[in-house]
């Protein structure tokens, strides 16, 4: 992908699932008029959640897309009080041994780490959407595992989310543990499964 990459996640109550699908169909259909493409679109089975991986030619194109009056017109049928939405510009940073970190520029606590030959489009948008739209649930699970494993005296804080291709992802607490590199909690899909020792190269600065 070239230009600017953007990921977006949205969740609505069940009674607005149909309106969400209609809105996204209209809005995503506007992208070509702004020189943008839908690289991937994921929709939950119940229609309440969507995740998008989009590519724009420039940040100015994103601004023009945001200002398009057709977006506001399409949004008129959705009750915004129950909507949970997140959107991030992501940019690649080259690392050692062919590793590439796609850092979420609007939230430095979130990143996608890819090995040589992998593409950001290979990341599980379903899983990423569920985690980022329900962060409190996963933070609580990670804290429970940390305290069960390390003792109740640890105070995990400053969380960072890192996703990979596949089912596993990690939630690192930069502060509150005994290790200077923090507490590294590994998840398998939605379950916190283990803690791992950190090496300097594992920490995303």
C-alpha positions in Angstrom: 0.0 0.0 0.0 1.1 3.5 -0.8 0.1 6.9 0.5 -1.6 7.1 3.9 -3.1 4.0 5.6 -6.0 4.3 7.9 -7.8 1.8 10.1 -11.3 2.4 11.5 -13.5 0.4 13.9 -17.2 1.0 14.7 -19.7 -0.8 16.9 -23.4 0.0 17.3 -26.3 -1.5 19.4 -28.1 -4.4 17.7 -31.1 -2.3 16.8 -28.9 -0.1 14.6 -27.0 -2.9 12.7 -29.0 -2.4 9.6 -28.5 1.4 9.6 -24.7 0.8 10.2 -24.5 -1.4 7.1 -26.4 1.1 5.0 -24.2 4.0 6.2 -20.9 2.2 5.6 -22.0 1.1 2.1 -22.6 4.7 1.2 -19.5 6.1 2.9 -17.1 3.5 1.6 -18.6 4.0 -1.9 -17.4 7.6 -1.7 -13.8 6.7 -1.3 -12.9 6.4 -5.0 -14.0 10.0 -5.5 -11.2 11.0 -3.1 -8.6 8.7 -4.7 -8.9 6.2 -1.8 -9.4 2.4 -1.7 -10.9 -0.1 0.7 -8.1 -2.6 1.2 -10.2 -4.7 3.6 -13.6 -4.6 5.1 -14.7 -6.9 7.9 -18.3 -7.1 9.3 -19.4 -9.1 12.3 -22.0 -11.8 11.9 -24.6 -9.8 13.8 -23.8 -6.7 11.8 -23.1 -4.6 14.9 -19.3 -4.2 14.3 -17.3 -3.2 11.3 -13.5 -2.7 10.7 -11.9 -1.2 7.7 -8.4 -0.9 6.3 -8.3 2.0 3.9 -5.6 3.6 1.8 -5.6 7.3 0.9 -3.2 9.2 -1.4 -2.5 11.9 1.2 -3.7 13.3 4.5 -5.4 16.1 2.5 -7.5 13.4 0.8 -8.6 12.2 4.3 -9.6 15.7 5.2 -11.6 16.0 2.0 -13.3 12.7 2.7 -14.2 13.8 6.2 -15.7 17.0 4.9 -17.8 15.4 2.2 -21.4 16.4 2.9 -22.6 13.1 1.7 -21.1 11.5 4.8 -23.1 13.7 7.1 -26.3 13.0 5.1 -25.7 9.2 5.4 -25.1 9.5 9.1 -28.5 11.1 9.7 -30.2 7.7 10.2 -27.9 6.6 13.1 -28.4 7.4 16.7 -24.9 8.5 17.8 -25.5 8.0 21.5 -24.8 4.3 21.3 -22.0 4.3 18.8 -18.4 3.4 19.7 -16.0 4.4 17.0 -12.2 4.5 16.7 -10.0 5.6 13.8 -6.2 5.7 13.5 -3.6 6.6 10.9 -0.9 4.0 10.8 2.6 4.4 9.5 5.4 1.8 9.1 8.7 2.0 10.9 11.5 -0.3 9.8 13.1 -2.4 12.5 15.9 -5.0 12.7 15.8 -8.3 10.8 13.0 -7.2 8.4 10.5 -6.4 11.2 8.1 -3.6 10.5 6.1 -1.8 13.2 2.9 -0.2 12.0 2.4 2.4 14.7 -1.0 4.0 15.3 0.0 7.6 15.1 -3.0 9.0 16.9 -2.4 6.6 19.8 1.2 5.6 20.4 0.1 2.8 22.7 -1.1 0.6 19.8 0.9 -1.0 17.1 1.0 -3.9 14.6 4.3 -5.8 14.3 5.0 -7.6 11.1 7.8 -10.0 10.1 9.5 -10.0 6.7 7.0 -10.9 3.9 3.9 -10.1 6.0 1.4 -7.4 5.1 -0.8 -5.3 7.3 -3.8 -6.6 5.3 -3.1 -10.0 6.8 -3.9 -8.9 10.4 -7.1 -10.2 11.9 -9.4 -7.1 11.8 -12.1 -9.0 13.7 -9.7 -9.5 16.7 -8.2 -6.0 16.5 -11.7 -4.5 16.5 -12.9 -6.5 19.4 -9.9 -5.7 21.6 -9.8 -2.0 20.8 -13.5 -1.5 21.2 -13.5 -3.4 24.5 -10.2 -2.4 26.0 -11.4 -2.4 29.6 -12.3 -6.1 29.4 -8.9 -7.1 28.2 -7.1 -4.8 30.6 -8.9 -6.4 33.5 -8.0 -9.9 32.2 -4.4 -9.0 31.8 -4.2 -7.5 35.3 -5.8 -10.6 36.8 -3.2 -12.8 35.2 -0.4 -10.5 36.2 -1.4 -10.5 39.8 -2.1 -14.3 39.9 1.3 -15.0 38.4 3.4 -12.2 40.1 1.6 -11.5 43.3 -1.0 -9.0 44.4 1.6 -6.3 45.1 2.2 -5.5 41.4 0.3 -2.5 40.1 0.2 -2.8 36.3 -0.1 0.5 34.5 0.7 2.3 31.2 -0.7 -0.4 28.9 0.4 -0.9 25.3 -1.3 -3.1 22.7 0.6 -4.9 20.0 -1.0 -7.1 17.3 0.6 -9.7 14.9 -0.6 -11.8 12.1 -2.4 -14.8 13.6 -4.3 -15.3 16.9 -1.7 -14.1 19.4 -1.3 -10.5 20.5 0.3 -8.9 23.5 -0.7 -6.4 26.2 2.4 -4.9 27.8 2.2 -2.9 31.0 5.2 -0.6 30.9 5.0 0.2 34.6 4.0 -1.6 37.8 6.0 -4.8 37.6 9.4 -6.0 38.9 11.0 -6.3 35.4 12.4 -3.0 34.1 10.9 -3.8 30.7 7.4 -4.2 32.2 4.8 -6.9 32.3 4.3 -8.8 29.0 0.8 -10.5 28.8 0.2 -12.8 25.9 -3.3 -13.4 24.6 -4.6 -16.2 22.4 -7.5 -14.6 20.6 -9.6 -13.3 23.5 -7.9 -15.2 26.3 -5.0 -14.1 28.5 -2.8 -17.2 28.5 0.6 -16.4 29.9 3.3 -14.0 30.9 6.6 -13.8 29.1 10.0 -12.5 30.0 10.9 -9.4 28.0 14.1 -8.8 26.1 15.2 -5.2 25.1 14.1 -5.9 21.5 10.6 -6.8 22.5 9.9 -3.3 23.9 8.4 -0.9 21.4 9.9 2.5 22.0 
